[in-house]
Amino acid sequence: MNPVIGLDVAKGESQVQAFLEKKQPYKKSFKVAHTLEGLTILLEFIREIEEASGERPSIVLESTGHYHTPVVQFFEERGYLLIMVNPLVSYRAKSSSLRKVKTDIIDARHLCEMFYKEDLEPYKQRGIQLLNLRNLTRQHENITGMYVQTKLQFQSVLDQVFPEYCGVFGDLYSDVSLLSLQSFPTSEEVLATSEETIAKKIKEFCKSRSQQWANSKSEKLKTAANRNPFQKTLYYSLILSMDMYIKMLLEYKKHLSNLEEEIDVLAKNMEEYKILQSIPGIGEKIAATIISEIGEIDRFNHPKKLVAFAGIDPSVFESGTFKGTLNRITKRGSSRLRHALYMAVKSAIRDCRKKKTTDELIPRNKRLREFYDKKREEGKPFKVAVIACANKLLHWIYALLKSKSDFQDLA
């Protein structure tokens, strides 16, 4: 016998269907909750199948974001073979039926039938360290998105209260700049306060700088207040909004800084992190993102599988004598990995000064720049050439991680 358990995973529960052999379902389908009690009931049912079939069943389930995590962890600890199915693959299998029926019971049954029809690969567990790194880099990306959105909202309010403030500090979003604006949010307050008091306050916010620097910033703030078109703020709601956005920006910066420290500490212990940074154009943040999204390189037995995982493989459309010429990339893999590769390529092919004392310009990554120039000379548009470079870069990453060797650029 070749028993299998199909789990249609949803939020907080799973629909269970068992087969002892092909076209031989075992008992009726039922639901279990993703609690310790529910998973224990499922474990007892699986042991019942073991007794009936004489073999330990495989467990097939769809990859469903984070909903499947408690099920995977529970049964991995007990040594069961788990098979994670891509939702696109299972959807294609369900669509092959002439009858259009969609229920949890039928979905669980389809997963069991796929086990007997398809050549499914077992789920390969990622290391705890890599999963931690992936969670941290994704959280960093999410908070960065919220931080950028808050900056836009803050800028909109600032334009209606104190637009001339933008030129006072070199970096509008530095801590000293935000704290100074929080203390003196309007022209009225700046003009009503002496330069000495403002300078003293600025010095408190940035103790590493000299008093002379604080005095110059105080003078600039006074000048900006005199130029400001809004000498009186009519809407108190704007002041409240600006204060709120400043507090949010300061908190986001603090969280991002903490995340970056944790990512750096975690990634530094990984050999792959150093290998990727040997490739010109890949810095700390991009290297950490690429490693966390790829996971163990042993999950892929060919570089083309890694390219497909990133979603930068070209789609193919052929039918009869027709062959499609406008073939876009599939974009069916990790969007975060695609974005990291895109940024790495743009950084690698960019020109930079060889030395600060000379005007000589060289690309950061000579080999990748040569490949990019070749594609451009063939008439490829910029984005097409960059995607080709990303494909090439991913092949290099695969080879380097497999051989555990550093990148060798052209002399």
N, C-alpha and C positions, 0 to 999 in steps of 0.2 A: 504493500500500500504506500501511497504518497500523500499523506494528509496535509491540509493547509487551512489556515484561519484568515478570513478576509475581514478587515476592520474599516468601516466607513467612518472616518474620524470627523467629529464636529466639535463645537465649543463645549467642553465639559463632559462629553459623552461620546460613545462609539457604538455603532450598529455592528453586531457580530454575526458572521455566517461561517460555518465549518463544512469542509468536504473531506471525506475519507479517501476518495479516489476521484478521478475525472468522471463527471456526471453522476456523482454519488454524494449528495449533500447529507450532512449529519444533523438531525434534529431541526427545530425551527430557529429562525433568526431571532435575536433578542438584543436589548440595549444594556450597556453597562456605563456607570458614571466613572469619570476620571478621578476617583477618590481611592484611598487605600482599600476601603471596603469593596468598592466596585471592581478594582483591578484584581483583588484577591479572589472574587467570585469568578472572574475571567480565567485566572490561573487554575482554579479547581476544574473548570470546564475543559481547559487545555489538557490537564492531566487525565481527565476522563477519555479524551480522544486518544491520548498516548496508550492507554490501556486497551481501547477498542481496536486500534490500528497496529500497535506494537512498535510504533515509531514516533519520534518527536516531531510535531508539525511545524512548518514554517509559518511566519506571520507576515501577511501582505497588507500594506496600508499606503494611502496617498501622502505625499508631502504637503502638509497644510499649515505653513507658517510655523507658529509655535504651539498649536493645539495638540499636536501629536507628541510633544516633548515628554509629558508624564508617562505615556504608554511606552515610548522608546526606552526611557531610563529604567522603568520598572522591569521590563523583560530583558534588557541587556544585562542587568545585574544578575539575572537568573540563567544566562547563557543561551537564550533562544535566538534562532536565526531570523533576523528581520529583513524584509525586502521593502524598500521605499520606492514607490512608483511616482514618476513625474505626472502631475495632473493632466498635462497635454496628451500623454500616452494613454492614460486611462480613459480620457474623454473620447479619443479616437476609437478606442475599442468599444465603448458604449454606443457610439454613433453607427457602428457597423450593423446594428440590429434594425430591422424594418419597423418594429414597433417603437413608438416614441413614448417611453415611460421613464419617469425619473422619481425614484423613492430611495430612501436610505437602505431598505432591505435589498432592492435590486442592485444598488451600487456595491454593497458588500458582496453580493453574489458574483457580480462582474469581476471583482478583484480576484476571487478564487478561480474563476474561469480563465482569467489572464495568466495566472500562475502556470496553468497546464498548456496554454497556447504559446505564450511569449517566452523568450530567453531572458529572464529577469536576473539582474545582478544583485547579490546581497548588499545590504546597507553597511557601509564602512564608517565606523565611528571616528569622529574627529577627536583629537586630543583636547583635554580640558583647557590647556594653555591656549590653544588656537581658538577655541570657542570663546574663551574670556576675551581674547584680543579682538575677535570679530564683534562681540557685543559692545566693547568699548569704542571701537572705530565707528560702528554704526550709530552709537549714542552721540559720539562727537559730531558726526555728520548731521544728525537730527537737530542738535542744539545749535550748531552753526547756522542751519537754515532758519531757526527761530530768531537767532541773534541778528542775522541779515535783515529779516523782516521787521524786527523792532527798530533797527537803525533807519530804515526807510520811513517808518511811522514817526520816529523821533525827528528826523530831518524835516518832515512835513510840518510838524508843530513849530520847530525852531524857525522855519521860514516865516511864520506868522507872528513870532514874538521878538526874535533877536537875530535876524539874518546876518548881520555884520559880525557876529561872534565867530563865524567860521574861520576867519583869518588870524585870530588871536594866538592860538596854539598850533604847532606844526601838525599834530594829530588831534583832530576834533574828538576822537573816541578814546583818547588816553585817559587814565584815571584822574590825573590832575585837571584835565580839561573838563571832564564831566562833573567832578566835585566842585570846581570853581563856578561852573554854570548853575549848579544846584544851589550854591550859596548866593549868587548874584544873577538871577534869571532874567531880569529886565533892565532896560536903560535907566529907569527911575532909580533902582536900587544901586546901580553902579555909580551914577552921578551923585547920589546922596551920600556915598561913602568915600572917605579920603583914600588917596593912592597908597599911603603907608599901611592902612588897615587891610586893603585888598592885597598888597604885597605880602603882608604878614600871613594872611590866610593862605595864599598860594604857596608860600614857603612851608607851611604846615602840611599841605597836601603832597608836596614833593621835597622831602628833606635832603635828598641826594644832590639837588641843584643849589647853586649859590644864591645869596641874597640879591646880588646884582641881576641875576636872571629873573628872579621873582619881581624885582622892581620894573624891569623892562616889560614883562608880561602885564603888570598892573597898568603901566602907561598905555600899552596897546589896547587893553580892555576899556580904558577911559576914552581913547580915541574912537574905538568901535561903537561905544555907547553914544558918542556925539554924532556919529554918522548914521546911526540906526534910524530907519524911517518911522519905526513905532516908538515914539518917545513916551507914550502912555499906552498901557495894555488894557484894552476895554473888556476883554473876555478872561475872567479869572479861571474859567474852565481850561484854557490853554496852559496856564501855569501849572495847574494840577496835573494835566496830562503829561507835560514835559518832565515834571518831577517823578512821575510814575515810570516813564520810559527810561529816565536816567538810572533809577534804581534797578530796573530790569536789565539794562545793559551791563551795569556793574556786576550783577549776579551771574549773568550769562558768561561774562569774561572770567569770573572766578571758577565757575563750573568747567569751562573749556580748558583753563589752565590746569585744574586738577586732573581732568581726563587725559590731557597731553602728558602729564607726568606719569600717570599710571600706564599709559600705552608705551611710553619710552622704557619704563622699568621692565615691563613684561616682554617687549620685543627684543630688548638687548640680550636676553638670555637665549634667543633663538639663532641658530646658525644661518637659517634662511634669510634672516633680516640683514645680516652683514653681506651675504652673497648678493642680494638684490641691490644694495646700496653701492656695490662695486660697478654697477651699470650707470654711466653718466646720464643724468636726467632724472634719476630716481632718488628722491630724498627720503627723510625719515617717515613723514606722514604717508607718502605714496607707497613706500615699501611695506609699512605696517598694514595698510589697506589691502594691498595685493596678496600678502601672505595670509591674512585672515579670511579673505574671500576664497582663495584657492584651497586652503587647508593642506592636508598632506598630499604631496605631489604623487605618491603611490596610488592615489585614487584614480589616476589617469595613466593608461598604458600606452598612449600615443599623443603627440602634441596636438593633433587635429581634434581630439576629444576635449582638450583644454581650451582650444579656440572656440569650439562649439559651446562649451560651458560659459565662456565670456560673451557669446552671442555676436561675435564679429566674423562668423563664417558667412559667405554669400549664399543667399537663397537661390534655388534653381527651379526654373519653370519650363518644362518641355512637354509637348503633347504632339504625337505624330511627327509631322515634318517641321512643326513650329518649335523654335528655340528662342526663349526670352532673352533679350539683350540688356534690359534694365533690371539687373539683379541687385537688390539692396541687401544689407546684412540682416540676419534673422532677428537679432535683438531678443533672443529667447533665453539668454543666460543671465548672469549677474550684472545688473545695471551699475552697481558700485564698482565692480571690477572694470567694466568698460570705461567708466568715467576716469578711474585712476590711470588706466593705460593711455587714454587720450591726453591727460595732463602730462604724463611722463614723456610721451612722444613730442608734444609741443615744447616741453622744456629741453629735451635732448637735441632737437634740430635747431634750436635758437642759437644765434651767434652771441658770443661774449668776448670780452677782452682777454687776451692771453696774459697780459700783465698790466697793472694800473699805470705803469710808466710809459707804455707804448700804445699806439693806436691800432695794433694788429688785432683783427677779429678772427676767431675760430669757432666752429660749432662745438657744443658741449660733447656730443657723441658723433665722431667723424664717420663711423661705419653706418649709423642710422641716417645721418645727413646725406651721405652718398646715395643710399637707397632711395631716400625721399626725392633728391634731385633727379635721379634716374626716372622715377615715376612721373615727375612734373614734366620732364623732357619728352616723355611718351604722350603728353597731352592730357594727363589725368588732372581733374580738378583738385583743389587743396584738400577737401575732406576725404576724397577717395584715396589720395596719396597718404594722408595721415592714418586712415584705417588700415591701409596696406602695411604701413610702418608698425602699427599696433599689433598686427598679425605676426610680423617678423619679430617684434620685441617679445611676444608671448612664446614663440618658438625658442628664442634665446633663453628666456626664463625657465622654460621646461628643461632644456639641456643643462643649464647651470645647476638647477636644483637636483636633477637626477645624478649628475656627476659630482655635486658638492664642490664646485670650483668657481673661481672669481672670473669676472668678465675681462677680456683683453681687447682694448680698443686699438685702432690704428696708431702707429707712432707718428 
